[in-house]
Amino acid sequence: MTKPDLNDPAQRAAYRRELQGVAKPLRYTGVAFALLGAVLAIVRSKWAPQMPSAIPMAALALGVLNMLAAIALRTRYHQQRMRD
């Protein structure tokens, strides 16, 4: 692949769409885990105080880790793409 010309608005828009597709499932999984963790935290505080606090925290941590991995993959893809 050739390096995109980011001075051209059409190529810049196409490259932006291309970057949006990189690691998309990983990003969505991270968001899903973060939402699950938030919901579990609310459920624990209101209706299930016997639930260990580690469960919502683990879901939130998985969400953060997935998002960080997606950011790293996208950054690496961008760096490789700009190098060519």
Backbone atoms as SQL, in Angstrom:
CREATE TABLE atoms (id INTEGER PRIMARY KEY, chain TEXT, resi INTEGER, resn TEXT, atom TEXT, x REAL, y REAL, z REAL);
INSERT INTO atoms VALUES
  (1, 'A', 1, 'MET', 'N', 0.841, -1.187, 0.000),
  (2, 'A', 1, 'MET', 'CA', 0.000, 0.000, 0.000),
  (3, 'A', 1, 'MET', 'C', 0.878, 1.238, 0.000),
  (4, 'A', 2, 'THR', 'N', 0.384, 2.240, -0.664),
  (5, 'A', 2, 'THR', 'CA', 1.126, 3.487, -0.705),
  (6, 'A', 2, 'THR', 'C', 0.668, 4.390, 0.433),
  (7, 'A', 3, 'LYS', 'N', 1.544, 5.279, 0.773),
  (8, 'A', 3, 'LYS', 'CA', 1.254, 6.244, 1.838),
  (9, 'A', 3, 'LYS', 'C', 0.157, 7.197, 1.356),
  (10, 'A', 4, 'PRO', 'N', -0.878, 7.429, 2.174),
  (11, 'A', 4, 'PRO', 'CA', -1.950, 8.332, 1.721),
  (12, 'A', 4, 'PRO', 'C', -1.488, 9.784, 1.727),
  (13, 'A', 5, 'ASP', 'N', -2.016, 10.544, 0.797),
  (14, 'A', 5, 'ASP', 'CA', -1.735, 11.976, 0.747),
  (15, 'A', 5, 'ASP', 'C', -2.754, 12.669, 1.637),
  (16, 'A', 6, 'LEU', 'N', -2.320, 13.042, 2.824),
  (17, 'A', 6, 'LEU', 'CA', -3.247, 13.631, 3.791),
  (18, 'A', 6, 'LEU', 'C', -3.563, 15.095, 3.493),
  (19, 'A', 7, 'ASN', 'N', -2.910, 15.662, 2.476),
  (20, 'A', 7, 'ASN', 'CA', -3.248, 17.032, 2.061),
  (21, 'A', 7, 'ASN', 'C', -4.466, 17.049, 1.147),
  (22, 'A', 8, 'ASP', 'N', -4.777, 15.906, 0.546),
  (23, 'A', 8, 'ASP', 'CA', -5.947, 15.784, -0.327),
  (24, 'A', 8, 'ASP', 'C', -7.160, 15.405, 0.533),
  (25, 'A', 9, 'PRO', 'N', -8.215, 16.216, 0.542),
  (26, 'A', 9, 'PRO', 'CA', -9.374, 15.924, 1.400),
  (27, 'A', 9, 'PRO', 'C', -10.027, 14.566, 1.120),
  (28, 'A', 10, 'ALA', 'N', -10.078, 14.151, -0.134),
  (29, 'A', 10, 'ALA', 'CA', -10.702, 12.861, -0.456),
  (30, 'A', 10, 'ALA', 'C', -9.868, 11.705, 0.091),
  (31, 'A', 11, 'GLN', 'N', -8.550, 11.779, -0.078),
  (32, 'A', 11, 'GLN', 'CA', -7.691, 10.713, 0.449),
  (33, 'A', 11, 'GLN', 'C', -7.668, 10.718, 1.975),
  (34, 'A', 12, 'ARG', 'N', -7.728, 11.904, 2.564),
  (35, 'A', 12, 'ARG', 'CA', -7.759, 11.993, 4.024),
  (36, 'A', 12, 'ARG', 'C', -9.043, 11.366, 4.570),
  (37, 'A', 13, 'ALA', 'N', -10.168, 11.611, 3.915),
  (38, 'A', 13, 'ALA', 'CA', -11.439, 11.014, 4.346),
  (39, 'A', 13, 'ALA', 'C', -11.415, 9.502, 4.172),
  (40, 'A', 14, 'ALA', 'N', -10.837, 9.041, 3.068),
  (41, 'A', 14, 'ALA', 'CA', -10.744, 7.596, 2.846),
  (42, 'A', 14, 'ALA', 'C', -9.840, 6.949, 3.891),
  (43, 'A', 15, 'TYR', 'N', -8.744, 7.613, 4.232),
  (44, 'A', 15, 'TYR', 'CA', -7.831, 7.061, 5.243),
  (45, 'A', 15, 'TYR', 'C', -8.482, 7.066, 6.624),
  (46, 'A', 16, 'ARG', 'N', -9.279, 8.076, 6.913),
  (47, 'A', 16, 'ARG', 'CA', -10.001, 8.128, 8.191),
  (48, 'A', 16, 'ARG', 'C', -10.968, 6.951, 8.301),
  (49, 'A', 17, 'ARG', 'N', -11.691, 6.644, 7.220),
  (50, 'A', 17, 'ARG', 'CA', -12.591, 5.491, 7.210),
  (51, 'A', 17, 'ARG', 'C', -11.804, 4.188, 7.364),
  (52, 'A', 18, 'GLU', 'N', -10.643, 4.132, 6.727),
  (53, 'A', 18, 'GLU', 'CA', -9.793, 2.949, 6.847),
  (54, 'A', 18, 'GLU', 'C', -9.342, 2.750, 8.296),
  (55, 'A', 19, 'LEU', 'N', -8.926, 3.822, 8.949),
  (56, 'A', 19, 'LEU', 'CA', -8.493, 3.727, 10.352),
  (57, 'A', 19, 'LEU', 'C', -9.646, 3.348, 11.277),
  (58, 'A', 20, 'GLN', 'N', -10.848, 3.783, 10.957),
  (59, 'A', 20, 'GLN', 'CA', -11.991, 3.445, 11.795),
  (60, 'A', 20, 'GLN', 'C', -12.262, 1.951, 11.798),
  (61, 'A', 21, 'GLY', 'N', -11.870, 1.263, 10.753),
  (62, 'A', 21, 'GLY', 'CA', -12.091, -0.177, 10.673),
  (63, 'A', 21, 'GLY', 'C', -11.037, -1.006, 11.380),
  (64, 'A', 22, 'VAL', 'N', -9.910, -0.386, 11.722),
  (65, 'A', 22, 'VAL', 'CA', -8.823, -1.125, 12.366),
  (66, 'A', 22, 'VAL', 'C', -9.203, -1.431, 13.812),
  (67, 'A', 23, 'ALA', 'N', -9.147, -2.696, 14.180),
  (68, 'A', 23, 'ALA', 'CA', -9.414, -3.172, 15.547),
  (69, 'A', 23, 'ALA', 'C', -10.831, -2.837, 16.021),
  (70, 'A', 24, 'LYS', 'N', -11.763, -2.728, 15.110),
  (71, 'A', 24, 'LYS', 'CA', -13.139, -2.387, 15.476),
  (72, 'A', 24, 'LYS', 'C', -13.765, -3.403, 16.432),
  (73, 'A', 25, 'PRO', 'N', -13.628, -4.727, 16.176),
  (74, 'A', 25, 'PRO', 'CA', -14.213, -5.683, 17.128),
  (75, 'A', 25, 'PRO', 'C', -13.602, -5.577, 18.525),
  (76, 'A', 26, 'LEU', 'N', -12.315, -5.295, 18.575),
  (77, 'A', 26, 'LEU', 'CA', -11.656, -5.156, 19.875),
  (78, 'A', 26, 'LEU', 'C', -12.166, -3.924, 20.621),
  (79, 'A', 27, 'ARG', 'N', -12.364, -2.827, 19.901),
  (80, 'A', 27, 'ARG', 'CA', -12.905, -1.618, 20.536),
  (81, 'A', 27, 'ARG', 'C', -14.318, -1.851, 21.037),
  (82, 'A', 28, 'TYR', 'N', -15.156, -2.490, 20.202),
  (83, 'A', 28, 'TYR', 'CA', -16.534, -2.744, 20.616),
  (84, 'A', 28, 'TYR', 'C', -16.597, -3.701, 21.807),
  (85, 'A', 29, 'THR', 'N', -15.703, -4.671, 21.836),
  (86, 'A', 29, 'THR', 'CA', -15.650, -5.579, 22.978),
  (87, 'A', 29, 'THR', 'C', -15.258, -4.817, 24.238),
  (88, 'A', 30, 'GLY', 'N', -14.318, -3.909, 24.115),
  (89, 'A', 30, 'GLY', 'CA', -13.914, -3.091, 25.260),
  (90, 'A', 30, 'GLY', 'C', -15.052, -2.236, 25.788),
  (91, 'A', 31, 'VAL', 'N', -15.794, -1.632, 24.892),
  (92, 'A', 31, 'VAL', 'CA', -16.941, -0.821, 25.306),
  (93, 'A', 31, 'VAL', 'C', -17.992, -1.704, 25.980),
  (94, 'A', 32, 'ALA', 'N', -18.211, -2.889, 25.417),
  (95, 'A', 32, 'ALA', 'CA', -19.213, -3.797, 25.997),
  (96, 'A', 32, 'ALA', 'C', -18.811, -4.218, 27.406),
  (97, 'A', 33, 'PHE', 'N', -17.534, -4.553, 27.607),
  (98, 'A', 33, 'PHE', 'CA', -17.076, -4.931, 28.951),
  (99, 'A', 33, 'PHE', 'C', -17.184, -3.757, 29.917),
  (100, 'A', 34, 'ALA', 'N', -16.860, -2.557, 29.454),
  (101, 'A', 34, 'ALA', 'CA', -16.956, -1.385, 30.332),
  (102, 'A', 34, 'ALA', 'C', -18.406, -1.125, 30.735),
  (103, 'A', 35, 'LEU', 'N', -19.326, -1.229, 29.780),
  (104, 'A', 35, 'LEU', 'CA', -20.744, -1.059, 30.103),
  (105, 'A', 35, 'LEU', 'C', -21.232, -2.149, 31.048),
  (106, 'A', 36, 'LEU', 'N', -20.804, -3.387, 30.791),
  (107, 'A', 36, 'LEU', 'CA', -21.170, -4.480, 31.685),
  (108, 'A', 36, 'LEU', 'C', -20.664, -4.221, 33.094),
  (109, 'A', 37, 'GLY', 'N', -19.423, -3.757, 33.214),
  (110, 'A', 37, 'GLY', 'CA', -18.869, -3.443, 34.529),
  (111, 'A', 37, 'GLY', 'C', -19.656, -2.348, 35.238),
  (112, 'A', 38, 'ALA', 'N', -20.058, -1.326, 34.487),
  (113, 'A', 38, 'ALA', 'CA', -20.842, -0.239, 35.088),
  (114, 'A', 38, 'ALA', 'C', -22.207, -0.741, 35.550),
  (115, 'A', 39, 'VAL', 'N', -22.849, -1.554, 34.722),
  (116, 'A', 39, 'VAL', 'CA', -24.150, -2.109, 35.097),
  (117, 'A', 39, 'VAL', 'C', -24.010, -3.011, 36.319),
  (118, 'A', 40, 'LEU', 'N', -22.966, -3.841, 36.323),
  (119, 'A', 40, 'LEU', 'CA', -22.750, -4.718, 37.479),
  (120, 'A', 40, 'LEU', 'C', -22.472, -3.918, 38.750),
  (121, 'A', 41, 'ALA', 'N', -21.773, -2.809, 38.629),
  (122, 'A', 41, 'ALA', 'CA', -21.507, -1.966, 39.800),
  (123, 'A', 41, 'ALA', 'C', -22.812, -1.375, 40.343),
  (124, 'A', 42, 'ILE', 'N', -23.691, -0.944, 39.451),
  (125, 'A', 42, 'ILE', 'CA', -24.981, -0.399, 39.890),
  (126, 'A', 42, 'ILE', 'C', -25.830, -1.489, 40.525),
  (127, 'A', 43, 'VAL', 'N', -25.874, -2.666, 39.883),
  (128, 'A', 43, 'VAL', 'CA', -26.646, -3.791, 40.429),
  (129, 'A', 43, 'VAL', 'C', -26.115, -4.163, 41.804),
  (130, 'A', 44, 'ARG', 'N', -24.796, -4.199, 41.949),
  (131, 'A', 44, 'ARG', 'CA', -24.193, -4.553, 43.248),
  (132, 'A', 44, 'ARG', 'C', -24.555, -3.530, 44.317),
  (133, 'A', 45, 'SER', 'N', -24.522, -2.251, 43.964),
  (134, 'A', 45, 'SER', 'CA', -24.780, -1.226, 44.984),
  (135, 'A', 45, 'SER', 'C', -26.254, -1.153, 45.380),
  (136, 'A', 46, 'LYS', 'N', -27.163, -1.429, 44.452),
  (137, 'A', 46, 'LYS', 'CA', -28.588, -1.274, 44.751),
  (138, 'A', 46, 'LYS', 'C', -29.289, -2.565, 45.170),
  (139, 'A', 47, 'TRP', 'N', -28.995, -3.676, 44.458),
  (140, 'A', 47, 'TRP', 'CA', -29.798, -4.872, 44.665),
  (141, 'A', 47, 'TRP', 'C', -29.035, -6.107, 45.130),
  (142, 'A', 48, 'ALA', 'N', -27.730, -6.141, 44.922),
  (143, 'A', 48, 'ALA', 'CA', -26.987, -7.359, 45.256),
  (144, 'A', 48, 'ALA', 'C', -25.695, -7.029, 46.006),
  (145, 'A', 49, 'PRO', 'N', -25.826, -6.542, 47.243),
  (146, 'A', 49, 'PRO', 'CA', -24.609, -6.196, 47.988),
  (147, 'A', 49, 'PRO', 'C', -23.740, -7.407, 48.331),
  (148, 'A', 50, 'GLN', 'N', -24.289, -8.611, 48.210),
  (149, 'A', 50, 'GLN', 'CA', -23.511, -9.805, 48.496),
  (150, 'A', 50, 'GLN', 'C', -22.554, -10.154, 47.352),
  (151, 'A', 51, 'MET', 'N', -22.730, -9.528, 46.181),
  (152, 'A', 51, 'MET', 'CA', -21.847, -9.777, 45.037),
  (153, 'A', 51, 'MET', 'C', -20.450, -9.250, 45.366),
  (154, 'A', 52, 'PRO', 'N', -19.430, -10.041, 45.116),
  (155, 'A', 52, 'PRO', 'CA', -18.067, -9.542, 45.367),
  (156, 'A', 52, 'PRO', 'C', -17.767, -8.319, 44.489),
  (157, 'A', 53, 'SER', 'N', -17.096, -7.355, 45.069),
  (158, 'A', 53, 'SER', 'CA', -16.792, -6.130, 44.320),
  (159, 'A', 53, 'SER', 'C', -15.781, -6.375, 43.205),
  (160, 'A', 54, 'ALA', 'N', -15.110, -7.509, 43.254),
  (161, 'A', 54, 'ALA', 'CA', -14.123, -7.814, 42.219),
  (162, 'A', 54, 'ALA', 'C', -14.776, -8.091, 40.867),
  (163, 'A', 55, 'ILE', 'N', -16.021, -8.504, 40.852),
  (164, 'A', 55, 'ILE', 'CA', -16.690, -8.849, 39.581),
  (165, 'A', 55, 'ILE', 'C', -16.890, -7.605, 38.710),
  (166, 'A', 56, 'PRO', 'N', -17.497, -6.530, 39.226),
  (167, 'A', 56, 'PRO', 'CA', -17.613, -5.332, 38.375),
  (168, 'A', 56, 'PRO', 'C', -16.253, -4.733, 38.025),
  (169, 'A', 57, 'MET', 'N', -15.324, -4.770, 38.965),
  (170, 'A', 57, 'MET', 'CA', -13.989, -4.222, 38.689),
  (171, 'A', 57, 'MET', 'C', -13.280, -5.025, 37.612),
  (172, 'A', 58, 'ALA', 'N', -13.452, -6.349, 37.617),
  (173, 'A', 58, 'ALA', 'CA', -12.823, -7.190, 36.597),
  (174, 'A', 58, 'ALA', 'C', -13.397, -6.878, 35.215),
  (175, 'A', 59, 'ALA', 'N', -14.702, -6.683, 35.143),
  (176, 'A', 59, 'ALA', 'CA', -15.316, -6.343, 33.856),
  (177, 'A', 59, 'ALA', 'C', -14.817, -4.984, 33.352),
  (178, 'A', 60, 'LEU', 'N', -14.730, -4.016, 34.246),
  (179, 'A', 60, 'LEU', 'CA', -14.196, -2.708, 33.861),
  (180, 'A', 60, 'LEU', 'C', -12.740, -2.812, 33.420),
  (181, 'A', 61, 'ALA', 'N', -11.954, -3.606, 34.140),
  (182, 'A', 61, 'ALA', 'CA', -10.540, -3.777, 33.788),
  (183, 'A', 61, 'ALA', 'C', -10.403, -4.430, 32.411),
  (184, 'A', 62, 'LEU', 'N', -11.234, -5.429, 32.134),
  (185, 'A', 62, 'LEU', 'CA', -11.200, -6.058, 30.804),
  (186, 'A', 62, 'LEU', 'C', -11.565, -5.052, 29.711),
  (187, 'A', 63, 'GLY', 'N', -12.514, -4.207, 30.002),
  (188, 'A', 63, 'GLY', 'CA', -12.885, -3.183, 29.032),
  (189, 'A', 63, 'GLY', 'C', -11.745, -2.222, 28.757),
  (190, 'A', 64, 'VAL', 'N', -11.087, -1.788, 29.818),
  (191, 'A', 64, 'VAL', 'CA', -9.957, -0.864, 29.657),
  (192, 'A', 64, 'VAL', 'C', -8.823, -1.541, 28.895),
  (193, 'A', 65, 'LEU', 'N', -8.523, -2.783, 29.233),
  (194, 'A', 65, 'LEU', 'CA', -7.451, -3.500, 28.543),
  (195, 'A', 65, 'LEU', 'C', -7.762, -3.689, 27.059),
  (196, 'A', 66, 'ASN', 'N', -9.003, -4.008, 26.738),
  (197, 'A', 66, 'ASN', 'CA', -9.386, -4.139, 25.332),
  (198, 'A', 66, 'ASN', 'C', -9.244, -2.814, 24.595),
  (199, 'A', 67, 'MET', 'N', -9.658, -1.743, 25.209),
  (200, 'A', 67, 'MET', 'CA', -9.545, -0.439, 24.564),
  (201, 'A', 67, 'MET', 'C', -8.082, -0.046, 24.369),
  (202, 'A', 68, 'LEU', 'N', -7.243, -0.302, 25.371),
  (203, 'A', 68, 'LEU', 'CA', -5.819, 0.011, 25.234),
  (204, 'A', 68, 'LEU', 'C', -5.174, -0.826, 24.135),
  (205, 'A', 69, 'ALA', 'N', -5.550, -2.086, 24.041),
  (206, 'A', 69, 'ALA', 'CA', -5.022, -2.946, 22.983),
  (207, 'A', 69, 'ALA', 'C', -5.462, -2.424, 21.612),
  (208, 'A', 70, 'ALA', 'N', -6.707, -1.999, 21.496),
  (209, 'A', 70, 'ALA', 'CA', -7.201, -1.464, 20.229),
  (210, 'A', 70, 'ALA', 'C', -6.464, -0.178, 19.857),
  (211, 'A', 71, 'ILE', 'N', -6.198, 0.670, 20.836),
  (212, 'A', 71, 'ILE', 'CA', -5.454, 1.903, 20.581),
  (213, 'A', 71, 'ILE', 'C', -4.047, 1.574, 20.111),
  (214, 'A', 72, 'ALA', 'N', -3.407, 0.602, 20.759),
  (215, 'A', 72, 'ALA', 'CA', -2.055, 0.212, 20.372),
  (216, 'A', 72, 'ALA', 'C', -2.034, -0.360, 18.953),
  (217, 'A', 73, 'LEU', 'N', -3.007, -1.206, 18.617),
  (218, 'A', 73, 'LEU', 'CA', -3.064, -1.772, 17.269),
  (219, 'A', 73, 'LEU', 'C', -3.291, -0.697, 16.213),
  (220, 'A', 74, 'ARG', 'N', -4.174, 0.214, 16.516),
  (221, 'A', 74, 'ARG', 'CA', -4.468, 1.276, 15.559),
  (222, 'A', 74, 'ARG', 'C', -3.262, 2.203, 15.378),
  (223, 'A', 75, 'THR', 'N', -2.574, 2.499, 16.456),
  (224, 'A', 75, 'THR', 'CA', -1.379, 3.338, 16.376),
  (225, 'A', 75, 'THR', 'C', -0.286, 2.646, 15.574),
  (226, 'A', 76, 'ARG', 'N', -0.093, 1.368, 15.827),
  (227, 'A', 76, 'ARG', 'CA', 0.918, 0.618, 15.088),
  (228, 'A', 76, 'ARG', 'C', 0.565, 0.553, 13.597),
  (229, 'A', 77, 'TYR', 'N', -0.699, 0.321, 13.283),
  (230, 'A', 77, 'TYR', 'CA', -1.142, 0.299, 11.890),
  (231, 'A', 77, 'TYR', 'C', -0.853, 1.642, 11.223),
  (232, 'A', 78, 'HIS', 'N', -1.170, 2.712, 11.917),
  (233, 'A', 78, 'HIS', 'CA', -0.940, 4.068, 11.364),
  (234, 'A', 78, 'HIS', 'C', 0.541, 4.297, 11.115),
  (235, 'A', 79, 'GLN', 'N', 1.393, 3.914, 12.063),
  (236, 'A', 79, 'GLN', 'CA', 2.821, 4.099, 11.910),
  (237, 'A', 79, 'GLN', 'C', 3.358, 3.302, 10.727),
  (238, 'A', 80, 'GLN', 'N', 2.922, 2.058, 10.587),
  (239, 'A', 80, 'GLN', 'CA', 3.360, 1.237, 9.470),
  (240, 'A', 80, 'GLN', 'C', 2.859, 1.790, 8.142),
  (241, 'A', 81, 'ARG', 'N', 1.639, 2.280, 8.139),
  (242, 'A', 81, 'ARG', 'CA', 1.043, 2.801, 6.915),
  (243, 'A', 81, 'ARG', 'C', 1.750, 4.076, 6.488),
  (244, 'A', 82, 'MET', 'N', 2.158, 4.913, 7.428),
  (245, 'A', 82, 'MET', 'CA', 2.839, 6.164, 7.097),
  (246, 'A', 82, 'MET', 'C', 4.296, 5.913, 6.682),
  (247, 'A', 83, 'ARG', 'N', 4.849, 4.772, 7.112),
  (248, 'A', 83, 'ARG', 'CA', 6.236, 4.453, 6.781),
  (249, 'A', 83, 'ARG', 'C', 6.378, 4.053, 5.320),
  (250, 'A', 84, 'ASP', 'N', 5.369, 3.414, 4.762),
  (251, 'A', 84, 'ASP', 'CA', 5.459, 2.904, 3.383),
  (252, 'A', 84, 'ASP', 'C', 5.541, 4.001, 2.358);
